[in-house]
């Protein structure tokens, strides 16, 4: 299921695609951002501490921070993101790939990966794309999850990406040199 992505973005191979088994669920979400990638990237790193979606649902009612914490851009593989994910791969200022943590998160959602990619668009703007890959689940509960996950994720991630766009657009461009 795709929302807000171009055919080229949908057709591109992302790191999450390499992790998932063939035949799984693939979902894509994308937004335009009126800010260059260097203003979007730090907000993606903020996923280490909060989900930036509907906080009353997925952050126990706590508001996701609206100011940047610069130290969060210091990424290392294995770090926790949004409580239920861990960092699997990243290219600084370009993309990060998260995997669903084993245990409870995988019991609820299944094995899954998400790649957030930020790319330059026109001068001073960028595209923010999230590509998700989840393994299909075969149990009765798993089949229900397969059917509901794309719709629930669309609601949550659409809000998340728009939140990141708004926050990046109001963030001053970092000084260089």
C-alpha positions as CSV (number, residue, x, y, z in Angstrom):
1,X,0.0,0.0,0.0
2,X,1.5,3.3,-1.1
3,X,0.6,6.9,0.0
4,X,2.3,10.0,-1.2
5,X,5.1,8.4,-3.1
6,X,6.1,8.6,-6.7
7,X,6.4,5.5,-9.0
8,X,10.2,6.0,-8.8
9,X,10.2,6.0,-5.0
10,X,8.0,2.9,-4.9
11,X,10.2,1.1,-7.4
12,X,13.4,1.9,-5.6
13,X,15.0,-0.7,-3.4
14,X,15.5,0.3,0.2
15,X,17.5,-1.3,3.0
16,X,14.3,-2.7,4.6
17,X,13.6,-4.6,1.3
18,X,16.9,-6.5,1.8
19,X,15.9,-7.6,5.3
20,X,12.4,-8.9,4.6
21,X,11.6,-12.2,3.1
22,X,10.0,-12.1,-0.4
23,X,6.2,-12.1,-0.5
24,X,5.8,-9.9,2.6
25,X,3.8,-6.7,3.1
26,X,5.4,-3.6,1.6
27,X,4.1,-0.2,2.4
28,X,5.4,3.3,1.4
29,X,4.6,6.7,2.7
30,X,6.1,10.0,1.5
31,X,5.9,13.8,1.9
32,X,7.4,16.9,0.4
33,X,9.3,19.0,2.9
34,X,10.0,22.7,2.4
35,X,13.4,22.3,3.9
36,X,16.7,20.8,2.8
37,X,17.7,17.3,3.9
38,X,20.1,18.7,6.6
39,X,17.2,20.1,8.4
40,X,15.1,17.0,8.1
41,X,17.8,14.5,9.2
42,X,18.1,15.6,12.9
43,X,14.3,15.1,13.3
44,X,14.5,11.5,12.0
45,X,17.2,10.9,14.7
46,X,14.7,12.2,17.3
47,X,12.8,8.9,16.7
48,X,15.3,7.5,19.3
49,X,13.2,9.2,22.0
50,X,9.6,9.5,20.7
51,X,7.4,8.4,17.8
52,X,6.1,11.8,16.6
53,X,2.7,10.4,15.6
54,X,-0.4,10.5,17.7
55,X,1.2,10.7,21.1
56,X,-1.9,9.8,23.0
57,X,-1.8,6.4,21.2
58,X,1.8,5.5,20.8
59,X,3.6,7.6,23.4
60,X,1.5,7.0,26.5
61,X,0.1,10.6,26.2
62,X,3.5,12.2,26.5
63,X,4.2,14.9,23.8
64,X,7.0,14.1,21.4
65,X,9.7,16.8,21.9
66,X,9.4,19.9,19.7
67,X,13.0,21.0,20.1
68,X,16.0,19.1,18.8
69,X,18.4,17.3,21.0
70,X,21.7,17.4,19.0
71,X,23.3,14.4,20.7
72,X,20.6,12.2,19.2
73,X,22.3,12.4,15.8
74,X,25.1,10.3,17.2
75,X,23.9,7.0,15.9
76,X,25.2,3.5,16.6
77,X,23.8,0.2,15.4
78,X,21.6,-1.5,17.9
79,X,20.2,1.7,19.5
80,X,16.5,1.7,20.5
81,X,14.1,3.8,18.4
82,X,10.4,4.5,19.4
83,X,10.7,1.8,22.1
84,X,9.8,-1.1,19.8
85,X,12.5,-0.7,17.1
86,X,16.2,-0.9,17.0
87,X,18.7,0.7,14.5
88,X,19.9,-1.8,11.9
89,X,21.6,0.5,9.4
90,X,22.1,4.1,8.5
91,X,23.9,6.5,6.2
92,X,24.2,9.8,8.0
93,X,22.0,12.6,6.6
94,X,20.4,10.2,4.1
95,X,18.6,7.1,5.5
96,X,18.1,5.0,8.6
97,X,16.7,1.5,8.8
98,X,15.0,0.1,11.9
99,X,13.9,-3.4,12.8
100,X,11.1,-4.5,15.0
101,X,12.5,-5.7,18.3
102,X,12.1,-9.4,19.2
103,X,9.7,-10.4,21.9
104,X,6.5,-8.4,22.5
105,X,6.8,-6.0,19.6
106,X,7.2,-8.9,17.1
107,X,4.4,-10.8,18.8
108,X,2.0,-7.9,18.2
109,X,3.2,-6.6,14.8
110,X,5.3,-9.4,13.4
111,X,8.9,-9.1,12.0
112,X,9.2,-5.8,10.3
113,X,11.6,-3.2,9.1
114,X,11.3,0.5,8.1
115,X,13.6,2.7,6.2
116,X,13.3,6.4,6.4
117,X,15.0,8.2,3.5
118,X,15.5,11.9,3.0
119,X,16.6,13.1,-0.4
120,X,17.1,16.5,-2.0
121,X,14.3,17.7,-4.3
122,X,14.2,21.2,-5.7
123,X,16.5,23.8,-4.3
124,X,16.0,24.0,-0.5
125,X,13.4,21.2,-0.4
126,X,13.4,17.5,0.1
127,X,11.4,14.3,0.0
128,X,10.9,12.2,3.1
129,X,10.0,8.6,2.3
130,X,9.3,5.8,4.7
131,X,9.3,2.3,3.3
132,X,8.1,-0.6,5.4
133,X,8.5,-4.3,4.9
134,X,6.8,-6.8,7.1
135,X,6.8,-10.6,6.9
136,X,3.4,-12.1,6.3
137,X,1.9,-13.9,9.3
138,X,0.0,-17.2,8.7
139,X,-1.9,-17.7,12.0
140,X,-5.5,-16.4,12.2
141,X,-4.4,-13.5,14.4
142,X,-1.5,-12.9,12.0
143,X,-3.8,-12.8,9.0
144,X,-5.9,-10.2,10.7
145,X,-2.8,-8.2,11.5
146,X,-1.7,-8.5,7.8
147,X,-5.0,-6.9,6.8
148,X,-5.1,-4.2,9.5
149,X,-1.4,-3.2,9.8
150,X,-1.3,-1.2,6.5
151,X,-4.3,0.9,7.4
152,X,-3.3,1.6,11.0
153,X,0.2,2.4,9.9
154,X,-1.0,4.7,7.2
155,X,-2.9,6.8,9.8
156,X,0.0,6.9,12.2
157,X,2.8,7.4,9.7
158,X,1.0,10.0,7.7
159,X,0.7,12.1,10.8
160,X,4.4,11.3,11.8
161,X,5.8,12.4,8.4
162,X,3.7,15.6,8.3
163,X,4.9,16.4,11.8
164,X,8.5,16.0,10.8
165,X,7.9,18.2,7.7
166,X,6.4,21.0,9.9
167,X,9.2,20.7,12.4
168,X,12.0,20.7,9.8
169,X,10.4,23.6,8.0
170,X,10.5,25.8,11.1
171,X,14.0,24.7,12.2
172,X,16.8,27.2,11.2
173,X,19.4,25.8,8.8
174,X,22.5,24.8,10.7
175,X,25.5,27.1,10.4
176,X,28.4,25.6,8.3
177,X,32.0,26.2,9.2
